[in-house]
């Protein structure tokens, strides 16, 4: 499949597909973050999952059509393959690739379920901390660009609420926010401020990566 991949830089707010649309391509993020959001009738959106370097953008939409919008929340690079080529590779493969896709789908659905509970039960500071930590994990750096306006959209909050929550985290010394750029200063402190959902989701996604490595290891066949 590697020969069918091509690198692409995904700008912030790029929409990869819309609800009801069959996707044309599948992306494997390298250092960007893609949010899956559900648009509401009044124009608001609710984020239900984020995808980074542990995941695949466009699955299961590649076969069933999209029920969400995929939008780039943190700009960066990804590897792209056409949806038809990806589908052929998965259908042809009887081993690691098919297992990986199935394993990842279970983790993605678990993340969607966890996000539903998180959005309903946890405070804005907790959810903001979780979002920043997960984005940092995916881009592989403690510094990344994001605006309060976009964070408000992802968290389903008012901009003023996000500004207040970010100010609380900054006053605690956990982050620094300046001109649309976030720097995580105290990761342990931010983890303590985050809700339990951060650990639950990360453990699920880490499990996908670890199992993929074990399946690809030469010793696993012994």
Phi and psi in degrees as a GROMACS rama.xvg file:
@    title "Ramachandran Plot"
@    xaxis  label "Phi"
@    yaxis  label "Psi"
@TYPE xy
-55.7123  -34.5703  UNK-2
-68.349  -20.084  UNK-3
-91.2847  -5.72928  UNK-4
-85.9927  144.534  UNK-5
-134.888  137.534  UNK-6
-72.5443  143.905  UNK-7
-145.595  138.202  UNK-8
-93.3406  125.424  UNK-9
-103.066  115.272  UNK-10
-73.9224  154.706  UNK-11
-56.5238  135.91  UNK-12
73.9889  7.11913  UNK-13
-63.496  128.608  UNK-14
-93.8165  121.111  UNK-15
-88.1691  -34.1721  UNK-16
-162.603  160.517  UNK-17
-114.09  162.356  UNK-18
-57.7814  138.751  UNK-19
82.1463  -0.514243  UNK-20
-103.115  131.922  UNK-21
-72.8877  132.392  UNK-22
-79.2182  148.222  UNK-23
-93.418  -23.0291  UNK-24
-145.657  162.39  UNK-25
-120.958  135.39  UNK-26
-116.475  141.52  UNK-27
-112.584  98.5816  UNK-28
-60.0652  140.025  UNK-29
-97.3428  -60.8561  UNK-30
-136.803  27.0952  UNK-31
-114.131  171.266  UNK-32
-127.901  132.198  UNK-33
-116.727  129.063  UNK-34
-100.268  135.992  UNK-35
-97.3927  121.67  UNK-36
-127.946  151.704  UNK-37
-104.69  113.982  UNK-38
-74.6976  140.424  UNK-39
-103.779  162.571  UNK-40
-60.6702  -35.6747  UNK-41
-79.6364  1.19759  UNK-42
106.113  -15.6971  UNK-43
-73.4095  163.426  UNK-44
-130.721  155.83  UNK-45
-128.241  124.134  UNK-46
-76.2381  132.258  UNK-47
-114.395  -14.221  UNK-48
-168.099  155.927  UNK-49
-124.572  147.661  UNK-50
-129.066  131.476  UNK-51
-133.25  -143.284  UNK-52
-71.7854  -0.693631  UNK-53
-96.7559  -5.45369  UNK-54
-131.312  -170.732  UNK-55
-132.712  127.669  UNK-56
-95.8819  123.212  UNK-57
115.682  1.6127  UNK-58
-115.614  127.986  UNK-59
-92.464  9.68799  UNK-60
-60.1319  -22.6774  UNK-61
-63.3033  -24.8411  UNK-62
-111.47  -27.3546  UNK-63
-111.957  -2.69446  UNK-64
84.4369  156.925  UNK-65
-91.1319  138.966  UNK-66
-111.749  1.70055  UNK-67
-135.893  169.596  UNK-68
-101.342  137.508  UNK-69
-106.541  119.967  UNK-70
-131.342  138.659  UNK-71
-75.3865  117.679  UNK-72
-94.8147  -31.0148  UNK-73
-129.388  122.036  UNK-74
-65.6267  151.973  UNK-75
166.786  -168.488  UNK-76
-96.2836  150.172  UNK-77
-145.05  160.97  UNK-78
-102.581  133.256  UNK-79
-117.954  142.413  UNK-80
-136.863  146.846  UNK-81
-64.4515  149.483  UNK-82
-61.0463  -38.4856  UNK-83
-66.8027  -41.4352  UNK-84
-66.2879  -39.9673  UNK-85
-63.2381  -44.3943  UNK-86
-61.7403  -41.1655  UNK-87
-63.0973  -41.7104  UNK-88
-63.0504  -43.1423  UNK-89
-68.1401  -41.9396  UNK-90
-67.9024  -31.3132  UNK-91
-79.5788  -25.6611  UNK-92
-85.9941  132.708  UNK-93
-108.737  8.23821  UNK-94
-129.675  -121.45  UNK-95
-57.1499  -42.7333  UNK-96
-65.2804  -47.5576  UNK-97
-63.3802  -41.0058  UNK-98
-62.8866  -41.1137  UNK-99
-63.1867  -45.8916  UNK-100
-62.2715  -45.2058  UNK-101
-62.6095  -41.8301  UNK-102
-64.5132  -43.0229  UNK-103
-66.4547  -37.9379  UNK-104
-60.0928  -40.7822  UNK-105
-62.4701  -41.4661  UNK-106
-67.5679  -36.825  UNK-107
-65.8223  -44.6645  UNK-108
-63.6218  -35.9854  UNK-109
-65.8858  -37.6252  UNK-110
-65.1813  -40.9922  UNK-111
-60.7239  -44.3828  UNK-112
-64.4386  -42.2768  UNK-113
-65.2017  -39.5087  UNK-114
-64.1175  -35.3697  UNK-115
-61.242  -44.7104  UNK-116
-67.7144  -40.1958  UNK-117
-62.545  -46.8762  UNK-118
-62.9025  -27.011  UNK-119
-88.4627  -35.3698  UNK-120
-107.1  -23.3693  UNK-121
-104.929  154.817  UNK-122
-70.6373  164.16  UNK-123
-63.8909  -38.0644  UNK-124
-64.0174  -40.6118  UNK-125
-64.4865  -45.4476  UNK-126
-69.8751  -37.5198  UNK-127
-63.3015  -42.9234  UNK-128
-60.8502  -44.4128  UNK-129
-60.365  -45.6501  UNK-130
-62.0759  -44.0762  UNK-131
-65.3087  -41.2908  UNK-132
-64.5949  -45.8936  UNK-133
-64.8949  -38.4714  UNK-134
-67.5127  -40.9859  UNK-135
-61.3622  -41.8924  UNK-136
-58.8502  -39.1608  UNK-137
-78.8099  -34.2626  UNK-138
-87.6895  -11.9251  UNK-139
73.45  25.9306  UNK-140
-150.648  158.421  UNK-141
-88.6391  -1.51021  UNK-142
-125.184  126.549  UNK-143
-156.062  158.833  UNK-144
-89.172  132.678  UNK-145
-163.446  143.895  UNK-146
-104.142  156.517  UNK-147
-61.5091  -35.8633  UNK-148
-61.8194  -44.8987  UNK-149
-70.9628  -39.1807  UNK-150
-59.59  -38.8807  UNK-151
-62.3719  -39.9823  UNK-152
-63.087  -45.903  UNK-153
-66.6195  -36.0498  UNK-154
-89.8105  -5.77725  UNK-155
66.5249  35.0199  UNK-156
-122.231  168.3  UNK-157
-75.8373  152.039  UNK-158
-58.5312  -39.9719  UNK-159
-62.4625  -34.9624  UNK-160
-67.5172  -42.3577  UNK-161
-65.6186  -41.3005  UNK-162
-59.4695  -43.097  UNK-163
-64.0285  -45.7782  UNK-164
-64.446  -42.0039  UNK-165
-63.9502  -36.3845  UNK-166
-64.652  -37.6485  UNK-167
-64.9425  -44.8563  UNK-168
-66.3701  -34.386  UNK-169
-71.7672  -41.1047  UNK-170
-62.2088  -31.4412  UNK-171
-77.0643  -9.37988  UNK-172
85.7045  11.8096  UNK-173
-80.8007  -36.123  UNK-174
-137.851  165.819  UNK-175
-127.429  132.051  UNK-176
-124.073  123.293  UNK-177
-149.46  119.259  UNK-178
50.7423  52.1192  UNK-179
75.7056  16.3663  UNK-180
-129.325  127.264  UNK-181
-102.196  135.063  UNK-182
-122.707  124.188  UNK-183
-83.6894  116.156  UNK-184
-95.4271  -35.9678  UNK-185
-131.705  93.1909  UNK-186
-66.4605  -41.4326  UNK-187
-62.9999  -39.5659  UNK-188
-64.9893  -40.2729  UNK-189
-68.1357  -36.5856  UNK-190
-64.0373  -37.9367  UNK-191
-67.869  -30.6409  UNK-192
-79.6335  -21.1682  UNK-193
-76.5973  156.965  UNK-194
-74.6948  169.205  UNK-195
-62.4503  -19.032  UNK-196
-61.9899  -30.6936  UNK-197
-58.2638  -51.1388  UNK-198
-64.7654  -38.7204  UNK-199
-64.2455  -48.3727  UNK-200
-66.8633  -43.9798  UNK-201
-64.2476  -37.6476  UNK-202
-64.0235  -39.9566  UNK-203
-64.6631  -45.1942  UNK-204
-71.7916  -37.768  UNK-205
-61.1532  -36.4992  UNK-206
-62.0688  -38.1963  UNK-207
-61.5124  -46.5023  UNK-208
-64.2125  -45.3494  UNK-209
-63.7235  -41.7463  UNK-210
-67.4637  -33.5557  UNK-211
-65.6296  -41.5268  UNK-212
-63.5588  -41.2692  UNK-213
-64.587  -40.4595  UNK-214
-66.1424  -32.1043  UNK-215
-86.8307  -9.25409  UNK-216
-73.4017  136.485  UNK-217
-58.3066  -29.8681  UNK-218
-75.6988  -15.9421  UNK-219
-69.7053  -20.1596  UNK-220
-86.0024  -6.93118  UNK-221
